[in-house]
Amino acid sequence: MNYKKIGLALILAGTVLMVGCGKKAASDVKNEPEASASVDSTSKTSTGTSLSVSLDLPEEPEVPEGLPTLMLGSYEQDGNPDNGAEPIEWIVLFNDGTKSLVVSRYVLDCVPFNKGFGESDWENSSVRKFLNNDFYKDAFTPEEQGKILESDVPGTEPEAYREARIAEIKAERAATEDPSDDTLPIPEIEIPGTKDRVFLLSDFEVKKYLPDDPDLWGDEPYAKATSYAASKGVWFLTEENYKLLKYQDKYPETCIGGAWWWLRTNPEVLTKAKDVNTTGEIRENGHDTGESHDGVRPAMWVNIVPNSGN
């Protein structure tokens, strides 16, 4: 809600300030900070001076509507294991009324996409094993695990893959001698992928669900690292580097603290995996799979329908 211009009438009744109980001495008044005000009019009276003062207050900034969030599970985040793990906040990217696709608000840990810098896709990566074993068991109680769905995780952008396969099928049919092949229905096309409870977002999911709409808070691709992830070596944008690289002309200050985080998509070679940089841009050429300064933002599908009888 915007502030309205507030008009204040300040009356100085008398030319001598009385000091007493509940009143400030003249020296105290002089030392008070002055309010920023514009004088509209001044008039003399028998008792003193009456000033009509107009106070222009800054407008309250409009906070855009944000994506919903939920709390589920806990994980070390503040870097102090003595006080226990902290609750994990998840951003809800999509829901269909029965289940929600969520991603952690923060970069929670720092692990390589695949240990050893070798070739690896998402299916055979060590980060997949980490998320669906160590992270899954450490972050969620058995009851919480019951809310996390095993989901089909496509290894490529579904629509693009489907269109490419349809084009291939039509080309194969056009090359046959029987022209009636072109009238045959297109068979169901299976999208290659894995079945996981916890996974990394792909490049096409980031573009779809985190487009950085200026009118929508929380859909920025960049994400801040937790203190724990920073202690593990995740690379993040410091205030010093923000100024040194003159990012202020290109990126908002909210990028400060933004960290590198892995995507599950490979570029042209399997020795690299795509990631998101500190300012929220997808690095299409990717990063070496064994890179030790990229973090993880786990994603998953969560059941939002209460169990019957609850």
Secondary structure, 3 states (H helix, E strand, C coil): CCCCCEEEEEEEECCCCCCCCCCCCHHHHHHCCCCCCEEEEEEECCCEEEEEEEECCCCCCCCCEECCEEEEEEECCCCCHHHCCEEEEEEEEEECCCEEEEEECCECEECCCCCCCCCCCCCCCHHHHHHHHHHHHHHCCHHHHCCEECEEEECCCHHHHHHHHHHHHHHHHHCCCCHHHHHCCCCCCCCCEEEECCECCCHHHHHHHCCCCCCEECCCCCCEECHHHHHCCCCECCHHHHHHCCHHHCCCHHHCCEECEECCCCCCCCCEEEEECCCCCEEEEEEECCCCCCEECCEEEEECCCCCCC
